[in-house]
Amino acid sequence: MLRLQFNLSSTVKESLDVQADDFINTVKNVVGLLQKEKGRIGNFTVSGKLVNLNPVGTALVIGDLHGDLNSLQEILKNSKYILKMAQDKNTAIVFLGDYGDRGAFSAAVYFTILKLKLAFPDRIIFLRGNHESPEDLMASPHNLPLQFQFKFKEKWTKAYAKIRELFDCMYNAVIVEERYLMLHGGLPPNLSNVEELARPHPWAPDFLEDLLWSDPDETIQGLVPSPRGAGKLFGKNVTETVLGNLGVRILIRGHEPANEGYKIDHGGKILTLFSRKGPPYYNERGAYLNLPLSKKIETAQQLIPWIHKF
């Protein structure tokens, strides 16, 4: 058995009291760790901005948190994944992006998940969300700077600059061969092979924008502009084509609130997870997924037994 390296309750308490210097150093340590990630790491392999997760064991998949520390605590406590990671090398946690912004405890959420990464460096995978976008794609309103001003006072600019370095180190996507594609938002319609997901921003117009901002739509074929003002709405035919090009069966994503914490689109080809609840979002439930990596699931409906609502 591996030694348990992470205590949730003490880390959460520390996250609420953390001062600027300790926060900045924690982010700096994780940035350094992520910048060195390449090749085989635990149960996954890093190639550029893409993570290939081996189809062995299980992964806890967590959708948008948006500064909701209570939801993060509840997920980590009820899933028992801290203990699982300490006992079983074939476990991982995949965060689908949008860790902070909007919710009041963004800095505490970042601090907690970064401490988790430092405790289990070969088990934690951070995907980039639209609230971790480059400056040219950043969500508006973006209230994270105001939160940092309130929490870190005169050192807030240093803390914010460092967290933006972290954003640039996050991954575009996770792929589980012949099974799952995980990303934050949506599918670039011209995505033709897995290697394209590994390329850094910007390598093609709109590519990262589609990954971070786009949404599935049940009423269209092809593409239409998104009411978000960035990304696109894409139809079932786009989903089927792109997933076929990548040789996977199901897209697992975040980005959209869902009243029950999850929703299924495009005939079971897409599962959306939203892992926080409460204002400014008004979904009644949050949800997370205990994903069986080895199973060749054909539709998202078959994943429902592994979805946990809270």
Steps between C-alpha positions, in 0.01 A plus 500: 500500500623849415528755775204738526642843416200730504257599774190662356368680807833657594570600139161667468558690824842605371344611170265739678782659700778491240699819454632632172857370528395144582239505224751629244760241601246218473399610151867539406576145614216354293591707194853360525360150530269538199772653285705184550217260420574306184498134409377232739377623841326243716198368310511768229725629225545868416554614143496878471155620608344152487482236771458134402347323800550124501178291494574345839342570838269794568497878472302751701376759250402840641326771300472875562562616858503880455633577845262269689718360778211315664428298186868414458517381860186293463626333182841413642351377828213293359698350211775385743748564221773632726513161672461318167797685351709415804418131462470439126742625234235457228289795612495859379299820529416697186381858549309630195579868560333814641642466850455863602318820402139582589501312835626670815774250593699481178840543664417228754390260224821561305713456812327173596530335160861616463588343834330184374721508189813542711397205717412277203695640204446194280121478563361851448421644155395861447312590182462859392153656513371816338555675835868402469519633143780703348430872522357513147234241594433590864144481632321821588421592768825370646489576872803300610719813517250662737498190719879503511504870589268433792696198626864586429491881529815671368646171372199406290665586166785255567253229601285561193799504264613167642156339466495608134830314455320195636221541243756482219631167636161327501411239238263517204356152533523149643447198279440141606570293192191354329285631785481861614599853407498751786521877455330810635274634230448365153631345183692685230307389191815438294674296770628201304755323721615467857834672438325832431380507862862507617588825324537820703296816447489655248562254219173530308229768497218432746639161611549579869190719494294199392659276764427747780177670393283289268184310599294215350153578371219253434314716249761559229719325249849634447594827670345831601649794697477460876288739706794511741681726253785251461515147367218332310196283545559166329259232391494124540656448157809696609528291816474171311757607242759631744471213749528260207816677380651458848388139545311566825139442601404774747587865563508591871495876559405778741418863416118491524289510817262205528214488746578142607876556485531321168332469162528275197492623140525379142355155546731413788820621335550788748496513881513844664599525868447807719654445842389799706165634609359822635508863383578646255396169344172347605530131419341293777774235500869472422652180366829320449598180321688196627612393154583134430794545263523143377137458395407564138181690562295568187272781621500754781176350634704194600715725721207607717573236771842665549363857519461626856265790570513715813 
